[in-house]
Amino acid sequence: VVAATGAVIGLWCNQPRRQRVWQCFTVGLVLFAAGDVMFDLSQRILGQPDGYPYADALYLAAYGILAVGLFRLARARYDRETTIDSIVVSVALSAVLWQWVVTPVLDSSTGAVIERAVSVAYPLADLVLVVVTVYAMFTLPRWSPAAWFLFAGLTTMLFADGVYARMVAAGNYHDGGAFDALWPISYFLLAAAVMHPSMR
């Protein structure tokens, strides 16, 4: 919640030239925070052990909004050579992610059809985010501090998601460990990107 609030304040104070791009990143961060709050409320008040379906709807919407923001960021500097380079890297990373994360999740998911679909939606959302993140990275002409914060936050989040999905599929994940700190760290990095003056 602190990170999301910081991002809202940063967007309001910095007034970037490309408002829509940074609004997407800010809204995505707000949705992640709302998802975390809803997850806790679902567990403690509604008795849902995994926060399904309320938190999941917010989390998955956040991935979509972030992907739109990254696509908008990259689209302004489109050129053919950069697109080809980013496609090659994206395909390679996507193949690794599919084999290492998506396939184990598909094999281990159980329960009702809708619950299984939600379980698989997360690694697929990560896959989309990897593709647009790589594309956005390749299109940046120079890396400002805001860009470093943005891509560090996204990389941390994607790494945490991938390892988490793999651990859950293998039955090795335990809630409340040091590993869980990766998500708040990614939130603060994303908030720092929106708050840094170079984002203008």
Residue pairs with C-beta under 8 A, 6 or more apart in sequence:
1 33
1 36
1 37
3 29
3 33
3 184
3 187
3 188
3 190
3 191
4 26
4 29
4 30
4 32
4 33
4 34
4 187
4 191
6 188
6 191
6 192
6 194
6 195
7 25
7 26
7 29
7 30
7 190
7 191
7 194
7 195
8 26
8 30
9 195
10 26
10 191
10 194
10 195
10 196
10 199
11 22
11 23
11 26
11 194
13 195
14 22
14 194
14 195
14 197
14 199
14 200
15 200
16 22
16 199
16 200
17 200
18 72
18 73
18 76
20 69
20 72
21 69
21 72
21 73
22 69
22 194
22 199
23 69
24 65
24 66
24 68
24 69
24 72
25 66
25 69
25 150
25 190
25 193
25 194
26 194
27 62
27 65
28 62
28 63
28 65
28 66
28 69
28 190
29 62
29 187
29 190
29 191
29 194
31 58
31 59
31 61
31 62
31 65
32 58
32 59
32 62
32 183
32 187
33 187
34 58
35 51
35 55
35 56
35 58
35 59
35 62
36 55
38 51
38 54
38 55
38 58
39 51
39 54
39 55
40 51
41 54
42 48
42 51
42 52
42 54
42 55
43 49
43 51
46 54
48 54
52 115
52 118
53 114
53 118
56 118
56 121
59 122
60 118
60 121
60 122
60 125
63 125
63 126
63 128
63 129
64 125
66 129
66 154
67 125
67 128
67 129
67 132
70 129
70 132
70 133
70 135
70 136
70 154
71 132
71 135
71 136
73 136
73 139
74 132
74 135
74 136
74 138
74 139
76 139
77 139
77 140
77 141
78 139
79 139
82 138
82 139
83 135
83 138
85 138
86 134
86 135
86 137
86 138
86 139
87 135
89 134
89 138
90 130
90 131
90 134
90 135
93 130
93 134
94 127
94 130
94 131
97 123
97 126
97 127
97 130
97 162
98 127
100 162
100 166
101 123
101 126
101 162
101 165
101 166
102 120
102 123
102 124
102 127
104 165
104 166
104 169
104 170
105 119
105 120
105 122
105 123
105 165
105 168
105 169
106 120
107 169
108 168
108 169
108 170
109 115
109 116
109 119
109 120
110 116
122 161
122 165
123 161
123 162
123 165
126 158
126 161
126 162
126 165
129 154
129 158
130 158
133 151
133 154
133 155
133 158
136 151
137 151
140 147
144 196
144 198
144 199
145 196
145 198
146 193
146 194
146 196
146 198
146 199
147 193
147 198
149 189
149 190
149 192
149 193
149 196
150 189
150 190
150 193
152 189
153 186
153 187
153 188
153 189
153 190
153 192
153 193
154 186
154 190
156 182
156 185
156 186
156 189
157 182
157 183
157 186
157 190
159 182
160 179
160 182
160 183
160 186
163 179
164 173
164 179
167 173
167 179
193 199
